[in-house]
Amino acid sequence: MPRTILVTGASGFAGSHLLELLAAERANLIAWRRPRSHATDATPAWAAALDGQVTWQDVDLLDRSAVRASLARARPDVVYHCAGAAHVGQSWHSTEATLAINVRGTHHVIEGLRECGNLAARVLIPGSAMVYAAAREPLTEDHPIRPASPYALSKLAQELAGTANIGGPAVLVARAFNHVGPRQDASFAASAFARQIAEIEAGRAASDLSVGNLEARRDLTDVRDTVRAYRTIAERGTPGRVYNVCSGRAVSMRDVVDKLLSRARRPIRVVVDPARYRPNDQPLLVGDPSRLHAELSWTPRIPLEKTLDDLLEYWRSSS
């Protein structure tokens, strides 16, 4: 019998790329998405390409009984819990909602598996590097924990909601650093830059690229490499053990802007917008991927140049 694999948040950024990766497997692939307000919402091209390979279900993670019932029917062998609030800056304005979906939603998934007796399932929780204390060196999994935003606090609580369960399913944690690529929401820096450039090229915006803090340096990994790490950890990782998912190399946002501008089809002027600054922005966030490489042989394959090419082309085709 083929395995049953469940992906929550399957219509989101990482979730959509993960579905594409998993579709190549001979598995019963179930994809949860947030209940849609309009049944006539257009199906994106990537989802249409998976028609017949994925069973879509509308499930509200904050509805405990609905989550339990859906899990009881599916009885998944593996759960990739990608659903949740993902934006650091927005969490300052939507703290309650961020905590609810990231923490309570995760609790409902873990308890739902326990209550329906599906204790053999392996559950991958994509955590966040934002739980670490700020530092000037690459962060290992043993670095001190000190969440500095509502989002980071919610991600730490999410990890604990999974790993602190007694007698429940096997939970694995992939502590992801910044991941970038096509389909990323334009509220994130690199995607915002690429979208603006595409709109300027199309003549729908003035030739000014609005940016925030360009001095921040971040560890950027292509989202397709990130979800490949998720699959590796879910399949072969040690339950309860944390794995950093990162490149081990920091890139300044200024370098990202320069690389994107070098690909632009018309001259563009950079304009700093103070409103784009975050309330609490670490100057450096870079990880150490040694554990993931040594124990599970994962390493990123896609260079940043390829990622930015694909990101810009995504927004050009969407404009």
Order of alpha helices (4+ residues) and beta strands (2+ residues): beta-alpha-beta-alpha-beta-alpha-beta-alpha-alpha-alpha-beta-alpha-beta-beta-alpha-beta-beta-beta-alpha-beta-beta-alpha-beta-beta-alpha-alpha
